[in-house]
């Protein structure tokens, strides 16, 4: 699952980098909870929760079987 999550994050990354941000995979639990760290401009952006849930979580859920939630750390 980790490899698939990383591939999906690589597709998302250019969108975040365009605005001066990035994303780092921190952990994946057996329950399908993916922990990520938003970096750069995304790390302290007021819209970071929207980015996390509406972009990253939705994409990972669609592309990787077994992903149930994405959380920021």
PDB file of N, CA, C and O in Angstrom:
ATOM      1  N   UNK A   1       0.820  -1.193   0.000  1.00  0.00           N
ATOM      2  CA  UNK A   1       0.000   0.000   0.000  1.00  0.00           C
ATOM      3  C   UNK A   1       0.868   1.262   0.000  1.00  0.00           C
ATOM      4  O   UNK A   1       0.512   2.268  -0.613  1.00  0.00           O
ATOM      5  N   UNK A   2       2.007   1.200   0.691  1.00  0.00           N
ATOM      6  CA  UNK A   2       2.868   2.380   0.795  1.00  0.00           C
ATOM      7  C   UNK A   2       3.320   2.852  -0.585  1.00  0.00           C
ATOM      8  O   UNK A   2       3.346   4.054  -0.852  1.00  0.00           O
ATOM      9  N   UNK A   3       3.670   1.928  -1.448  1.00  0.00           N
ATOM     10  CA  UNK A   3       4.118   2.288  -2.794  1.00  0.00           C
ATOM     11  C   UNK A   3       3.007   2.982  -3.581  1.00  0.00           C
ATOM     12  O   UNK A   3       3.261   3.962  -4.282  1.00  0.00           O
ATOM     13  N   UNK A   4       1.774   2.476  -3.465  1.00  0.00           N
ATOM     14  CA  UNK A   4       0.648   3.082  -4.166  1.00  0.00           C
ATOM     15  C   UNK A   4       0.333   4.476  -3.627  1.00  0.00           C
ATOM     16  O   UNK A   4       0.030   5.391  -4.393  1.00  0.00           O
ATOM     17  N   UNK A   5       0.405   4.630  -2.310  1.00  0.00           N
ATOM     18  CA  UNK A   5       0.180   5.942  -1.703  1.00  0.00           C
ATOM     19  C   UNK A   5       1.238   6.933  -2.188  1.00  0.00           C
ATOM     20  O   UNK A   5       0.916   8.068  -2.537  1.00  0.00           O
ATOM     21  N   UNK A   6       2.492   6.505  -2.209  1.00  0.00           N
ATOM     22  CA  UNK A   6       3.564   7.385  -2.685  1.00  0.00           C
ATOM     23  C   UNK A   6       3.358   7.786  -4.142  1.00  0.00           C
ATOM     24  O   UNK A   6       3.611   8.935  -4.504  1.00  0.00           O
ATOM     25  N   UNK A   7       2.904   6.856  -4.982  1.00  0.00           N
ATOM     26  CA  UNK A   7       2.642   7.185  -6.387  1.00  0.00           C
ATOM     27  C   UNK A   7       1.526   8.227  -6.510  1.00  0.00           C
ATOM     28  O   UNK A   7       1.618   9.151  -7.318  1.00  0.00           O
ATOM     29  N   UNK A   8       0.489   8.072  -5.716  1.00  0.00           N
ATOM     30  CA  UNK A   8      -0.602   9.056  -5.733  1.00  0.00           C
ATOM     31  C   UNK A   8      -0.122  10.413  -5.246  1.00  0.00           C
ATOM     32  O   UNK A   8      -0.474  11.445  -5.819  1.00  0.00           O
ATOM     33  N   UNK A   9       0.684  10.414  -4.186  1.00  0.00           N
ATOM     34  CA  UNK A   9       1.210  11.687  -3.675  1.00  0.00           C
ATOM     35  C   UNK A   9       2.105  12.362  -4.713  1.00  0.00           C
ATOM     36  O   UNK A   9       2.141  13.590  -4.787  1.00  0.00           O
ATOM     37  N   UNK A  10       2.820  11.585  -5.505  1.00  0.00           N
ATOM     38  CA  UNK A  10       3.653  12.162  -6.561  1.00  0.00           C
ATOM     39  C   UNK A  10       2.801  12.876  -7.604  1.00  0.00           C
ATOM     40  O   UNK A  10       3.237  13.869  -8.188  1.00  0.00           O
ATOM     41  N   UNK A  11       1.601  12.383  -7.840  1.00  0.00           N
ATOM     42  CA  UNK A  11       0.694  13.053  -8.789  1.00  0.00           C
ATOM     43  C   UNK A  11       0.085  14.320  -8.194  1.00  0.00           C
ATOM     44  O   UNK A  11      -0.219  15.270  -8.915  1.00  0.00           O
ATOM     45  N   UNK A  12      -0.090  14.326  -6.877  1.00  0.00           N
ATOM     46  CA  UNK A  12      -0.663  15.486  -6.183  1.00  0.00           C
ATOM     47  C   UNK A  12       0.391  16.576  -5.976  1.00  0.00           C
ATOM     48  O   UNK A  12       0.080  17.766  -6.029  1.00  0.00           O
ATOM     49  N   UNK A  13       1.612  16.170  -5.746  1.00  0.00           N
ATOM     50  CA  UNK A  13       2.703  17.068  -5.369  1.00  0.00           C
ATOM     51  C   UNK A  13       2.836  18.313  -6.277  1.00  0.00           C
ATOM     52  O   UNK A  13       2.994  19.412  -5.744  1.00  0.00           O
ATOM     53  N   UNK A  14       2.781  18.194  -7.616  1.00  0.00           N
ATOM     54  CA  UNK A  14       2.927  19.401  -8.456  1.00  0.00           C
ATOM     55  C   UNK A  14       1.865  20.474  -8.185  1.00  0.00           C
ATOM     56  O   UNK A  14       2.135  21.668  -8.311  1.00  0.00           O
ATOM     57  N   UNK A  15       0.685  20.046  -7.820  1.00  0.00           N
ATOM     58  CA  UNK A  15      -0.380  21.013  -7.487  1.00  0.00           C
ATOM     59  C   UNK A  15       0.017  21.809  -6.248  1.00  0.00           C
ATOM     60  O   UNK A  15      -0.143  23.028  -6.208  1.00  0.00           O
ATOM     61  N   UNK A  16       0.528  21.121  -5.249  1.00  0.00           N
ATOM     62  CA  UNK A  16       0.946  21.790  -4.013  1.00  0.00           C
ATOM     63  C   UNK A  16       2.185  22.652  -4.239  1.00  0.00           C
ATOM     64  O   UNK A  16       2.283  23.756  -3.703  1.00  0.00           O
ATOM     65  N   UNK A  17       3.124  22.152  -5.026  1.00  0.00           N
ATOM     66  CA  UNK A  17       4.364  22.882  -5.276  1.00  0.00           C
ATOM     67  C   UNK A  17       4.117  24.166  -6.067  1.00  0.00           C
ATOM     68  O   UNK A  17       4.850  25.144  -5.918  1.00  0.00           O
ATOM     69  N   UNK A  18       3.109  24.159  -6.885  1.00  0.00           N
ATOM     70  CA  UNK A  18       2.753  25.361  -7.649  1.00  0.00           C
ATOM     71  C   UNK A  18       2.435  26.534  -6.714  1.00  0.00           C
ATOM     72  O   UNK A  18       2.652  27.695  -7.062  1.00  0.00           O
ATOM     73  N   UNK A  19       1.919  26.213  -5.528  1.00  0.00           N
ATOM     74  CA  UNK A  19       1.581  27.248  -4.549  1.00  0.00           C
ATOM     75  C   UNK A  19       2.628  27.363  -3.448  1.00  0.00           C
ATOM     76  O   UNK A  19       2.381  28.003  -2.427  1.00  0.00           O
ATOM     77  N   UNK A  20       3.797  26.749  -3.644  1.00  0.00           N
ATOM     78  CA  UNK A  20       4.870  26.865  -2.667  1.00  0.00           C
ATOM     79  C   UNK A  20       4.826  25.855  -1.541  1.00  0.00           C
ATOM     80  O   UNK A  20       5.474  26.048  -0.512  1.00  0.00           O
ATOM     81  N   UNK A  21       4.075  24.784  -1.716  1.00  0.00           N
ATOM     82  CA  UNK A  21       3.957  23.786  -0.663  1.00  0.00           C
ATOM     83  C   UNK A  21       4.447  22.425  -1.102  1.00  0.00           C
ATOM     84  O   UNK A  21       5.014  22.264  -2.183  1.00  0.00           O
ATOM     85  N   UNK A  22       4.217  21.452  -0.242  1.00  0.00           N
ATOM     86  CA  UNK A  22       4.590  20.071  -0.537  1.00  0.00           C
ATOM     87  C   UNK A  22       3.904  19.176   0.490  1.00  0.00           C
ATOM     88  O   UNK A  22       3.256  19.658   1.420  1.00  0.00           O
ATOM     89  N   UNK A  23       4.059  17.863   0.307  1.00  0.00           N
ATOM     90  CA  UNK A  23       3.469  16.893   1.232  1.00  0.00           C
ATOM     91  C   UNK A  23       4.479  15.775   1.451  1.00  0.00           C
ATOM     92  O   UNK A  23       5.183  15.359   0.532  1.00  0.00           O
ATOM     93  N   UNK A  24       4.531  15.298   2.697  1.00  0.00           N
ATOM     94  CA  UNK A  24       5.435  14.213   3.066  1.00  0.00           C
ATOM     95  C   UNK A  24       4.620  13.096   3.703  1.00  0.00           C
ATOM     96  O   UNK A  24       3.817  13.351   4.600  1.00  0.00           O
ATOM     97  N   UNK A  25       4.816  11.865   3.251  1.00  0.00           N
ATOM     98  CA  UNK A  25       4.173  10.709   3.864  1.00  0.00           C
ATOM     99  C   UNK A  25       4.890  10.397   5.172  1.00  0.00           C
ATOM    100  O   UNK A  25       6.112  10.255   5.202  1.00  0.00           O
ATOM    101  N   UNK A  26       4.117  10.292   6.258  1.00  0.00           N
ATOM    102  CA  UNK A  26       4.688  10.015   7.570  1.00  0.00           C
ATOM    103  C   UNK A  26       4.458   8.558   7.972  1.00  0.00           C
ATOM    104  O   UNK A  26       5.384   7.884   8.422  1.00  0.00           O
ATOM    105  N   UNK A  27       3.218   8.070   7.809  1.00  0.00           N
ATOM    106  CA  UNK A  27       2.894   6.727   8.273  1.00  0.00           C
ATOM    107  C   UNK A  27       1.605   6.241   7.627  1.00  0.00           C
ATOM    108  O   UNK A  27       0.783   7.035   7.168  1.00  0.00           O
ATOM    109  N   UNK A  28       1.445   4.927   7.600  1.00  0.00           N
ATOM    110  CA  UNK A  28       0.193   4.290   7.183  1.00  0.00           C
ATOM    111  C   UNK A  28      -0.093   3.196   8.201  1.00  0.00           C
ATOM    112  O   UNK A  28       0.741   2.319   8.423  1.00  0.00           O
ATOM    113  N   UNK A  29      -1.262   3.244   8.819  1.00  0.00           N
ATOM    114  CA  UNK A  29      -1.622   2.223   9.799  1.00  0.00           C
ATOM    115  C   UNK A  29      -2.296   1.041   9.112  1.00  0.00           C
ATOM    116  O   UNK A  29      -2.702   1.129   7.954  1.00  0.00           O
ATOM    117  N   UNK A  30      -2.406  -0.054   9.838  1.00  0.00           N
ATOM    118  CA  UNK A  30      -3.098  -1.246   9.327  1.00  0.00           C
ATOM    119  C   UNK A  30      -4.576  -0.969   9.087  1.00  0.00           C
ATOM    120  O   UNK A  30      -5.222  -1.663   8.302  1.00  0.00           O
ATOM    121  N   UNK A  31      -5.110   0.048   9.764  1.00  0.00           N
ATOM    122  CA  UNK A  31      -6.527   0.411   9.612  1.00  0.00           C
ATOM    123  C   UNK A  31      -6.769   1.309   8.403  1.00  0.00           C
ATOM    124  O   UNK A  31      -7.909   1.690   8.136  1.00  0.00           O
ATOM    125  N   UNK A  32      -5.711   1.650   7.672  1.00  0.00           N
ATOM    126  CA  UNK A  32      -5.863   2.473   6.479  1.00  0.00           C
ATOM    127  C   UNK A  32      -5.848   3.961   6.741  1.00  0.00           C
ATOM    128  O   UNK A  32      -6.359   4.736   5.932  1.00  0.00           O
ATOM    129  N   UNK A  33      -5.270   4.379   7.861  1.00  0.00           N
ATOM    130  CA  UNK A  33      -5.141   5.805   8.168  1.00  0.00           C
ATOM    131  C   UNK A  33      -3.760   6.260   7.701  1.00  0.00           C
ATOM    132  O   UNK A  33      -2.733   5.760   8.159  1.00  0.00           O
ATOM    133  N   UNK A  34      -3.763   7.216   6.784  1.00  0.00           N
ATOM    134  CA  UNK A  34      -2.521   7.737   6.222  1.00  0.00           C
ATOM    135  C   UNK A  34      -2.196   9.059   6.911  1.00  0.00           C
ATOM    136  O   UNK A  34      -3.014   9.979   6.920  1.00  0.00           O
ATOM    137  N   UNK A  35      -1.011   9.147   7.482  1.00  0.00           N
ATOM    138  CA  UNK A  35      -0.548  10.385   8.118  1.00  0.00           C
ATOM    139  C   UNK A  35       0.403  11.091   7.161  1.00  0.00           C
ATOM    140  O   UNK A  35       1.355  10.499   6.653  1.00  0.00           O
ATOM    141  N   UNK A  36       0.123  12.372   6.927  1.00  0.00           N
ATOM    142  CA  UNK A  36       0.987  13.176   6.068  1.00  0.00           C
ATOM    143  C   UNK A  36       1.339  14.472   6.772  1.00  0.00           C
ATOM    144  O   UNK A  36       0.647  14.902   7.694  1.00  0.00           O
ATOM    145  N   UNK A  37       2.418  15.085   6.327  1.00  0.00           N
ATOM    146  CA  UNK A  37       2.830  16.380   6.850  1.00  0.00           C
ATOM    147  C   UNK A  37       2.849  17.352   5.672  1.00  0.00           C
ATOM    148  O   UNK A  37       3.590  17.167   4.706  1.00  0.00           O
ATOM    149  N   UNK A  38       2.016  18.393   5.772  1.00  0.00           N
ATOM    150  CA  UNK A  38       2.037  19.436   4.753  1.00  0.00           C
ATOM    151  C   UNK A  38       3.217  20.345   5.039  1.00  0.00           C
ATOM    152  O   UNK A  38       3.469  20.701   6.190  1.00  0.00           O
ATOM    153  N   UNK A  39       3.941  20.722   3.991  1.00  0.00           N
ATOM    154  CA  UNK A  39       5.160  21.493   4.159  1.00  0.00           C
ATOM    155  C   UNK A  39       5.095  22.790   3.363  1.00  0.00           C
ATOM    156  O   UNK A  39       4.209  22.995   2.533  1.00  0.00           O
ATOM    157  N   UNK A  40       6.060  23.656   3.642  1.00  0.00           N
ATOM    158  CA  UNK A  40       6.149  24.926   2.924  1.00  0.00           C
ATOM    159  C   UNK A  40       4.927  25.783   3.160  1.00  0.00           C
ATOM    160  O   UNK A  40       4.417  25.861   4.277  1.00  0.00           O
ATOM    161  N   UNK A  41       4.463  26.421   2.113  1.00  0.00           N
ATOM    162  CA  UNK A  41       3.310  27.311   2.220  1.00  0.00           C
ATOM    163  C   UNK A  41       2.055  26.573   2.665  1.00  0.00           C
ATOM    164  O   UNK A  41       1.168  27.173   3.274  1.00  0.00           O
ATOM    165  N   UNK A  42       1.970  25.280   2.368  1.00  0.00           N
ATOM    166  CA  UNK A  42       0.792  24.497   2.755  1.00  0.00           C
ATOM    167  C   UNK A  42       0.767  24.197   4.255  1.00  0.00           C
ATOM    168  O   UNK A  42      -0.295  23.937   4.821  1.00  0.00           O
ATOM    169  N   UNK A  43       1.920  24.232   4.887  1.00  0.00           N
ATOM    170  CA  UNK A  43       2.007  23.885   6.297  1.00  0.00           C
ATOM    171  C   UNK A  43       1.278  24.837   7.220  1.00  0.00           C
ATOM    172  O   UNK A  43       0.764  24.419   8.258  1.00  0.00           O
ATOM    173  N   UNK A  44       1.224  26.104   6.864  1.00  0.00           N
ATOM    174  CA  UNK A  44       0.555  27.079   7.730  1.00  0.00           C
ATOM    175  C   UNK A  44      -0.542  27.854   7.008  1.00  0.00           C
ATOM    176  O   UNK A  44      -0.971  28.911   7.472  1.00  0.00           O
ATOM    177  N   UNK A  45      -0.985  27.337   5.895  1.00  0.00           N
ATOM    178  CA  UNK A  45      -2.045  27.978   5.113  1.00  0.00           C
ATOM    179  C   UNK A  45      -3.392  27.803   5.812  1.00  0.00           C
ATOM    180  O   UNK A  45      -3.662  26.730   6.351  1.00  0.00           O
ATOM    181  N   UNK A  46      -4.238  28.825   5.816  1.00  0.00           N
ATOM    182  CA  UNK A  46      -5.563  28.692   6.424  1.00  0.00           C
ATOM    183  C   UNK A  46      -6.419  27.620   5.735  1.00  0.00           C
ATOM    184  O   UNK A  46      -7.332  27.067   6.348  1.00  0.00           O
ATOM    185  N   UNK A  47      -6.127  27.331   4.470  1.00  0.00           N
ATOM    186  CA  UNK A  47      -6.896  26.331   3.740  1.00  0.00           C
ATOM    187  C   UNK A  47      -6.286  24.947   3.765  1.00  0.00           C
ATOM    188  O   UNK A  47      -6.682  24.083   2.982  1.00  0.00           O
ATOM    189  N   UNK A  48      -5.324  24.718   4.654  1.00  0.00           N
ATOM    190  CA  UNK A  48      -4.619  23.432   4.660  1.00  0.00           C
ATOM    191  C   UNK A  48      -5.545  22.251   4.956  1.00  0.00           C
ATOM    192  O   UNK A  48      -5.343  21.165   4.412  1.00  0.00           O
ATOM    193  N   UNK A  49      -6.548  22.443   5.801  1.00  0.00           N
ATOM    194  CA  UNK A  49      -7.478  21.348   6.101  1.00  0.00           C
ATOM    195  C   UNK A  49      -8.299  20.988   4.867  1.00  0.00           C
ATOM    196  O   UNK A  49      -8.590  19.815   4.634  1.00  0.00           O
ATOM    197  N   UNK A  50      -8.669  21.986   4.083  1.00  0.00           N
ATOM    198  CA  UNK A  50      -9.384  21.722   2.828  1.00  0.00           C
ATOM    199  C   UNK A  50      -8.487  20.954   1.869  1.00  0.00           C
ATOM    200  O   UNK A  50      -8.931  19.999   1.231  1.00  0.00           O
ATOM    201  N   UNK A  51      -7.232  21.364   1.763  1.00  0.00           N
ATOM    202  CA  UNK A  51      -6.284  20.667   0.900  1.00  0.00           C
ATOM    203  C   UNK A  51      -6.132  19.226   1.349  1.00  0.00           C
ATOM    204  O   UNK A  51      -6.113  18.310   0.527  1.00  0.00           O
ATOM    205  N   UNK A  52      -6.024  19.031   2.637  1.00  0.00           N
ATOM    206  CA  UNK A  52      -5.828  17.696   3.192  1.00  0.00           C
ATOM    207  C   UNK A  52      -7.019  16.794   2.887  1.00  0.00           C
ATOM    208  O   UNK A  52      -6.843  15.671   2.416  1.00  0.00           O
ATOM    209  N   UNK A  53      -8.218  17.276   3.151  1.00  0.00           N
ATOM    210  CA  UNK A  53      -9.414  16.437   3.017  1.00  0.00           C
ATOM    211  C   UNK A  53      -9.952  16.392   1.584  1.00  0.00           C
ATOM    212  O   UNK A  53     -10.302  15.324   1.082  1.00  0.00           O
ATOM    213  N   UNK A  54     -10.015  17.542   0.938  1.00  0.00           N
ATOM    214  CA  UNK A  54     -10.665  17.609  -0.375  1.00  0.00           C
ATOM    215  C   UNK A  54      -9.744  17.173  -1.517  1.00  0.00           C
ATOM    216  O   UNK A  54     -10.231  16.673  -2.531  1.00  0.00           O
ATOM    217  N   UNK A  55      -8.463  17.344  -1.384  1.00  0.00           N
ATOM    218  CA  UNK A  55      -7.541  16.968  -2.452  1.00  0.00           C
ATOM    219  C   UNK A  55      -6.826  15.652  -2.122  1.00  0.00           C
ATOM    220  O   UNK A  55      -6.960  14.665  -2.846  1.00  0.00           O
ATOM    221  N   UNK A  56      -6.081  15.650  -1.039  1.00  0.00           N
ATOM    222  CA  UNK A  56      -5.231  14.498  -0.738  1.00  0.00           C
ATOM    223  C   UNK A  56      -6.071  13.280  -0.340  1.00  0.00           C
ATOM    224  O   UNK A  56      -5.896  12.199  -0.902  1.00  0.00           O
ATOM    225  N   UNK A  57      -6.975  13.447   0.618  1.00  0.00           N
ATOM    226  CA  UNK A  57      -7.761  12.302   1.084  1.00  0.00           C
ATOM    227  C   UNK A  57      -8.640  11.739  -0.031  1.00  0.00           C
ATOM    228  O   UNK A  57      -8.680  10.524  -0.228  1.00  0.00           O
ATOM    229  N   UNK A  58      -9.328  12.587  -0.746  1.00  0.00           N
ATOM    230  CA  UNK A  58     -10.207  12.099  -1.815  1.00  0.00           C
ATOM    231  C   UNK A  58      -9.413  11.368  -2.894  1.00  0.00           C
ATOM    232  O   UNK A  58      -9.838  10.318  -3.378  1.00  0.00           O
ATOM    233  N   UNK A  59      -8.268  11.919  -3.269  1.00  0.00           N
ATOM    234  CA  UNK A  59      -7.445  11.278  -4.294  1.00  0.00           C
ATOM    235  C   UNK A  59      -6.948   9.918  -3.825  1.00  0.00           C
ATOM    236  O   UNK A  59      -7.033   8.935  -4.561  1.00  0.00           O
ATOM    237  N   UNK A  60      -6.433   9.861  -2.608  1.00  0.00           N
ATOM    238  CA  UNK A  60      -5.915   8.594  -2.098  1.00  0.00           C
ATOM    239  C   UNK A  60      -7.025   7.546  -1.957  1.00  0.00           C
ATOM    240  O   UNK A  60      -6.809   6.373  -2.263  1.00  0.00           O
ATOM    241  N   UNK A  61      -8.184   7.952  -1.507  1.00  0.00           N
ATOM    242  CA  UNK A  61      -9.297   7.006  -1.371  1.00  0.00           C
ATOM    243  C   UNK A  61      -9.716   6.455  -2.731  1.00  0.00           C
ATOM    244  O   UNK A  61     -10.066   5.280  -2.841  1.00  0.00           O
ATOM    245  N   UNK A  62      -9.683   7.284  -3.757  1.00  0.00           N
ATOM    246  CA  UNK A  62     -10.061   6.844  -5.098  1.00  0.00           C
ATOM    247  C   UNK A  62      -9.004   5.937  -5.722  1.00  0.00           C
ATOM    248  O   UNK A  62      -9.342   4.996  -6.440  1.00  0.00           O
ATOM    249  N   UNK A  63      -7.750   6.208  -5.460  1.00  0.00           N
ATOM    250  CA  UNK A  63      -6.670   5.516  -6.160  1.00  0.00           C
ATOM    251  C   UNK A  63      -6.073   4.327  -5.407  1.00  0.00           C
ATOM    252  O   UNK A  63      -5.454   3.458  -6.021  1.00  0.00           O
ATOM    253  N   UNK A  64      -6.251   4.278  -4.084  1.00  0.00           N
ATOM    254  CA  UNK A  64      -5.585   3.230  -3.298  1.00  0.00           C
ATOM    255  C   UNK A  64      -6.611   2.508  -2.432  1.00  0.00           C
ATOM    256  O   UNK A  64      -7.183   3.082  -1.506  1.00  0.00           O
ATOM    257  N   UNK A  65      -6.830   1.236  -2.755  1.00  0.00           N
ATOM    258  CA  UNK A  65      -7.749   0.424  -1.941  1.00  0.00           C
ATOM    259  C   UNK A  65      -7.208   0.308  -0.525  1.00  0.00           C
ATOM    260  O   UNK A  65      -6.020   0.063  -0.316  1.00  0.00           O
ATOM    261  N   UNK A  66      -8.094   0.487   0.437  1.00  0.00           N
ATOM    262  CA  UNK A  66      -7.698   0.331   1.832  1.00  0.00           C
ATOM    263  C   UNK A  66      -7.441   1.624   2.561  1.00  0.00           C
ATOM    264  O   UNK A  66      -7.322   1.621   3.786  1.00  0.00           O
ATOM    265  N   UNK A  67      -7.351   2.749   1.838  1.00  0.00           N
ATOM    266  CA  UNK A  67      -7.184   4.039   2.516  1.00  0.00           C
ATOM    267  C   UNK A  67      -8.559   4.482   3.017  1.00  0.00           C
ATOM    268  O   UNK A  67      -9.508   4.618   2.244  1.00  0.00           O
ATOM    269  N   UNK A  68      -8.640   4.703   4.327  1.00  0.00           N
ATOM    270  CA  UNK A  68      -9.911   5.093   4.947  1.00  0.00           C
ATOM    271  C   UNK A  68      -9.927   6.555   5.380  1.00  0.00           C
ATOM    272  O   UNK A  68     -10.985   7.182   5.430  1.00  0.00           O
ATOM    273  N   UNK A  69      -8.761   7.090   5.691  1.00  0.00           N
ATOM    274  CA  UNK A  69      -8.686   8.466   6.182  1.00  0.00           C
ATOM    275  C   UNK A  69      -7.274   8.990   5.995  1.00  0.00           C
ATOM    276  O   UNK A  69      -6.304   8.232   6.006  1.00  0.00           O
ATOM    277  N   UNK A  70      -7.179  10.309   5.823  1.00  0.00           N
ATOM    278  CA  UNK A  70      -5.884  10.965   5.785  1.00  0.00           C
ATOM    279  C   UNK A  70      -5.882  12.025   6.877  1.00  0.00           C
ATOM    280  O   UNK A  70      -6.809  12.829   6.980  1.00  0.00           O
ATOM    281  N   UNK A  71      -4.831  12.019   7.689  1.00  0.00           N
ATOM    282  CA  UNK A  71      -4.707  13.007   8.757  1.00  0.00           C
ATOM    283  C   UNK A  71      -3.398  13.760   8.608  1.00  0.00           C
ATOM    284  O   UNK A  71      -2.418  13.237   8.076  1.00  0.00           O
ATOM    285  N   UNK A  72      -3.399  14.986   9.082  1.00  0.00           N
ATOM    286  CA  UNK A  72      -2.187  15.798   9.082  1.00  0.00           C
ATOM    287  C   UNK A  72      -1.508  15.711  10.430  1.00  0.00           C
ATOM    288  O   UNK A  72      -2.163  15.681  11.472  1.00  0.00           O
ATOM    289  N   UNK A  73      -0.197  15.671  10.397  1.00  0.00           N
ATOM    290  CA  UNK A  73       0.575  15.630  11.649  1.00  0.00           C
ATOM    291  C   UNK A  73       1.564  16.781  11.673  1.00  0.00           C
ATOM    292  O   UNK A  73       2.313  16.932  12.639  1.00  0.00           O
TER     293      UNK A  73
END
